[in-house]
């Protein structure tokens, strides 16, 4: 499913226009993105949570040459599925 299909379904479920549904989806993704970028955890009970996780610096290898290289520390976004979401996906 792409964003356009998601907007169509959201508009139908919420009984609103596609324009409003698109604006709501954009606002939601912007809010979650900004909160995680600010190192806040965002949780929707039953669905899941988003947070920023730190990765430590580590040693890696260049796949072409096999030479060792230092991979710097970084911060990455992470999503953890909630219980209801996991159960719905697994068919329980």
Backbone as a ProteinNet text record, in pm:
[ID]
protein_1_A
[PRIMARY]
XXXXXXXXXXXXXXXXXXXXXXXXXXXXXXXXXXXXXXXXXXXXXXXXXXXXXXXXXXXXXXXXXXXXXXXXXXXXXXXXXXXXXXXXXXXX
[TERTIARY]
85.7	0	90	58.9	135.3	56.5	115.4	54	-83.5	-96.5	-224.4	-334.9	-303.1	-401.4	-435.2	-336.5	-359.5	-449.7	-425.9	-509.6	-653.3	-671.9	-806.5	-880.4	-812.3	-874.5	-902.6	-809.9	-828.4	-948.5	-962	-1075.3	-1207.1	-1208.3	-1329.7	-1363.4	-1262.4	-1284.7	-1327.6	-1267.7	-1296.8	-1412.3	-1468.9	-1580.7	-1546	-1433.7	-1387.1	-1334	-1286.7	-1234	-1090	-1045.5	-907.4	-809.2	-848.3	-761.8	-737.8	-843.2	-831.7	-753.4	-781.8	-711.2	-562.5	-527.6	-386.9	-319.6	-389.9	-334.9	-313.9	-406.7	-394.1	-277.6	-263.7	-153.3	-18.4	-10.1	113.2	145.4	42.3	62.7	110.6	50.1	88.6	233.7	272.4	410.8	509.7	472.8	560.2	578.6	470.4	475.8	562.9	542.2	621.2	767.5	795.2	932.8	1003.1	938	999.2	1021.5	924.5	937.8	1054.1	1066.4	1176	1309.3	1311.4	1433.8	1475.3	1377.9	1404.7	1429.3	1445.6	1475.1	1360.5	1237.7	1120.2	1068.1	1003.1	940.8	793.5	743	602.6	536.9	429.6	362.8	214.8	167.3	24.2	-9.9	-79	-106.7	-176.1	-124.4	-180.2	-119.9	-71.2	-13.5	137.8	202.3	347.3	408.7	541.7	611.7	733.5	765.3	881.3	976.2	1105.9	1204.8	1336.7	1424.8	1559.4	1650.1	1733.1	1827.8	1969.1	2059.7	2199.4	2272.6	2350.7	2438.8	2581	2653	2790.6	2880.6	2994.3	3094.6	3144.3	3174.4	3220.3	3313.8	3377.6	3468.7	3394.5	3412.5	3350	3452.5	3405.9	3494.8	3436.4	3524.1	3485.3	3455.8	3333.3	3299	3379	3424.9	3502	3645.5	3708.5	3850.4	3878.5	3782.5	3804.2	3881.6	3921.2	3996	3907.8	3969.3	3897.8	3872.2	3757.1	3722.9	3641.6	3645.5	3571.6	3435.6	3329.5	3194.8	3158.5	3130.4	3106.5	2974.2	2965.6	2841.4	2734.3	2610.7	2500.6	2371.7	2269.7	2137.7	2042.5	1963.9	1871.9	1730.3	1628.5	1491.2	1459.1	1372.1	1332.2	1182.6	1117.8	975.6	961.5	882.2	849.7	699.2	657.3	514.4	451.9	328.9	253.4	187.7	135.9	78.5	-37.9	-132.2	-248.8	-207.1	-110.3	-60.8	5.2	89.3	156.4	53.9	-47.4	-150.3	-230.7	-261.8	-337.4	-257.3	-128.1	-42.4	-24.5	-9.8	14.8	-114.4	-229.6	-356.3	-416	-371.9	-424.6	-544.1
-117.4	0	123.4	216.9	342.3	453.2	572.3	682.5	718.7	720.1	753.9	657.4	528.9	428.1	442.4	473.4	494.7	615.8	723.1	843.2	810.9	734.1	695.5	618.8	520.4	441.5	526	614.3	702.4	794.7	848.8	936.5	860.5	736.8	654.9	620.4	572.8	533.3	650.3	767.8	885.2	967.2	922.2	992.1	1139.5	1160.6	1295.4	1298.1	1414	1425.9	1375.6	1344.9	1300.6	1411.6	1535.7	1649.2	1658.2	1644	1649.2	1527.7	1409.5	1288.3	1299.6	1354.9	1374.5	1471.7	1578.9	1676.7	1613.8	1531.5	1463.8	1365.3	1289.6	1194.3	1266.6	1374.7	1454.3	1512.4	1562.1	1619.5	1512.4	1394.9	1286.2	1244.5	1225.9	1184.5	1294	1419.7	1530.8	1535.1	1515.4	1518.7	1404.5	1284	1168.8	1188.8	1234.6	1256.8	1358.3	1470.1	1575	1528.5	1457.4	1409.5	1311	1217.9	1121.1	1191.7	1290.2	1367.7	1443.2	1482.1	1550.4	1450.9	1324.2	1214.6	1184.4	1209.9	1173.5	1039.9	964.8	838.8	865.8	816.6	833.7	696.6	685.1	556.5	568.9	476.2	461.1	322.8	320.2	195.7	96.7	-24.7	-130.2	-134	-21.2	-16.4	-28.6	61.1	53.2	183.1	185.5	306.2	331.5	459	504.7	571.2	550.1	615.9	623.9	708.7	719.3	627.8	550	461.4	496.1	491	520.7	393	402.4	292.5	334.7	248.8	278.4	269	336	323.4	178.8	128.9	-9.6	-26.7	-138.2	-167.9	-249.5	-212.8	-284.7	-316.7	-373.1	-405.4	-352.4	-300.7	-257.5	-384.1	-399.7	-523.7	-546.6	-440.6	-456.7	-500.2	-434.4	-458.6	-546.6	-556.7	-633.3	-557.7	-432.4	-351.3	-315.2	-309.9	-267.2	-117.6	-78.1	63.7	90.4	214.1	254.7	308.7	250.2	299.2	389.4	518.1	611.9	584.9	634	625.7	708.6	665.8	737.8	714.6	790	774.5	733.8	628.9	578.5	570.7	586.9	570.1	421.2	387.6	248.6	242.9	137.8	114.9	-19.5	-23.2	-147.9	-167	-279.9	-307.9	-338.3	-292.1	-318.2	-455	-497.7	-631.6	-656.5	-563.2	-582.3	-588.1	-506.4	-504.9	-638.8	-687.7	-815.8	-929.1	-927.3	-1032	-1026.8	-906.8	-892	-945.2	-917.7	-961.9	-1114.1	-1169.8	-1314	-1396.5	-1328.1	-1398	-1454.7	-1410	-1463	-1385.8
0	0	0	-87.1	-90.5	-20.2	-16.3	56.9	-1.1	-132.5	-194.6	-155	-153.4	-113	35	116.5	259.1	282.3	208.6	219.6	179	71.3	28.2	138.3	198.6	305.1	429.7	462.4	578.1	556.2	437.1	406.1	417.8	370.5	378	522.4	598.1	738.7	825.1	802.6	885.4	829.8	718.2	654.3	631.1	561.9	531.7	388.5	346.9	210.9	206.2	84.3	65.3	100.8	75.8	107.1	258.1	336.9	482.3	532.9	477.5	518.2	489.1	374.7	338.8	435.5	469.7	563.3	701.3	745.6	875.1	875.2	768	758.7	757	680.9	677.7	815	883.8	1016.7	1114.5	1109.1	1198.8	1175.5	1050.6	1022.3	1060.5	1039.5	1079.6	1231.7	1305.1	1451.5	1504.5	1453.5	1498.4	1463	1340.5	1296.7	1384.7	1412.8	1494.2	1637.7	1693	1830	1842.8	1749.4	1754.3	1731.1	1641.8	1618.4	1744.8	1826.7	1953.6	2067.3	2032	2126.2	2221.8	2177.8	2256.3	2206.1	2293.1	2254.2	2226.6	2114.8	2077.6	2084.5	2163.8	2181.1	2149.2	2067.7	2042.3	2097.5	2210.5	2281.4	2187.9	2184.6	2100.8	1962	1913.1	1778.3	1783.2	1858.2	1868.7	1915.6	1915.2	1958.9	1871.9	1859	1782.6	1881.2	1860.9	1945	1869.9	1921.1	1865.9	1947	1877.9	1946.1	1901.2	1997.3	1966.6	1928.8	1822.5	1783.7	1817	1884.5	1921.6	1798.4	1805.9	1700.5	1700.2	1583.1	1574.4	1455.2	1454.4	1344.6	1240.2	1114.1	1005.1	898.5	788.9	677.8	548	463.9	330.4	250.6	198.9	129.7	1.1	-61.8	-185.9	-159.3	-61.5	-39.2	82.1	173.7	295.2	401	370.9	467.1	587.1	705.2	824.7	817.6	872.8	877.7	1003.5	1049.6	1168.4	1124.8	1178.9	1152.4	1270.3	1244.7	1354.6	1427.5	1549.9	1627.1	1557.3	1570	1506.5	1584.9	1551.6	1611.1	1499.3	1523.5	1422.1	1478.1	1392.2	1438.6	1451.7	1547.9	1568.3	1597.8	1547	1572.7	1640.7	1746.7	1815.6	1807.7	1752.4	1737.6	1872.9	1890.2	2011.9	2009.6	2122.2	2137.2	2040.5	2033.4	1945.4	1799	1759.9	1622.9	1590.1	1680.6	1660.2	1647.2	1733.8	1730.2	1601.5	1553.6	1429.1	1309.9	1308.5	1197.9	1201.7	1321.2	1332.6	1320.4	1318.4	1300.3	1426.4	1541.2	1668.8	1715
[MASK]
++++++++++++++++++++++++++++++++++++++++++++++++++++++++++++++++++++++++++++++++++++++++++++

